[in-house]
Amino acid sequence: MQLTLEFGGGLELLCDSVKIHNVDVSPDNEVDKLTMKDLLVWVRANLIKERPEMFMKDDSVRPGVLVLVNDCDWELSGELDTPLEDKDVVVFISTLHGG
């Protein structure tokens, strides 16, 4: 499944300072449906190069990370259970900034 992943608000620093990633992710379950939960596991294993605790807490993103799936807040579409389709765009933006 081809997806575009975008990291902003400082999260790109966890991915070798690359903001946009065009990736091919295959579902690991028998149903052949990819969910945000599956994608987060894949991102942690394949894209996050350092300090994964800054991106994820337990099985989800840390509080303060805004997640958009095709420009829609994932809280409106089921969060971890949000189904993903080919060519979806998933954006992760940190809303926490030092000062």
SVG drawing of the C-alpha trace seen along z (x, -y; Angstrom):
<svg xmlns="http://www.w3.org/2000/svg" viewBox="-15 -30 34 44">
<polyline fill="none" stroke="black" stroke-width="0.4" points="0.0,0.0 1.5,-3.3 1.3,-6.0 2.7,-9.5 3.9,-10.3 4.7,-13.8 6.4,-14.8 6.4,-18.4 6.8,-20.6 10.2,-19.0 9.2,-15.4 11.2,-15.3 14.3,-15.4 13.5,-11.9 13.5,-10.7 16.9,-12.0 15.4,-15.5 13.3,-14.2 9.8,-15.7 8.1,-13.7 8.3,-10.0 6.7,-8.0 6.4,-4.5 5.1,-1.1 3.5,0.6 2.0,4.1 -0.6,5.1 0.6,7.7 -2.9,9.1 -4.9,11.7 -7.7,9.2 -5.4,7.3 -6.5,4.0 -4.1,1.5 -5.0,-0.6 -3.3,-3.5 -2.2,-1.1 -0.4,1.0 1.2,-2.0 2.5,-3.4 4.3,0.0 5.8,-0.2 6.9,-3.8 8.6,-3.1 10.4,-0.1 11.3,-1.7 11.4,-5.5 12.2,-6.7 16.0,-6.8 16.3,-8.1 14.3,-8.8 11.1,-6.9 9.7,-7.9 9.4,-11.4 7.0,-10.1 5.1,-7.3 3.9,-6.4 2.8,-2.7 0.9,-1.9 -0.1,-5.4 1.4,-8.8 2.4,-10.9 0.0,-13.5 0.7,-16.7 1.2,-15.0 -1.6,-16.0 -2.4,-13.2 -4.2,-14.0 -5.3,-11.4 -6.1,-13.0 -6.4,-16.4 -8.9,-15.0 -8.1,-14.7 -7.8,-11.0 -9.8,-11.6 -12.8,-11.9 -12.1,-8.7 -11.3,-6.2 -7.7,-7.0 -5.8,-3.7 -8.6,-1.9 -8.7,-4.4 -8.5,-2.3 -6.0,-3.4 -6.2,-3.0 -3.8,-3.2 -2.5,-6.7 -3.6,-8.1 -1.6,-11.0 -0.8,-10.8 0.6,-13.9 2.2,-13.9 2.7,-17.4 4.1,-18.1 2.2,-20.8 4.8,-20.9 7.6,-23.4 10.3,-24.4 10.7,-27.9"/>
</svg>
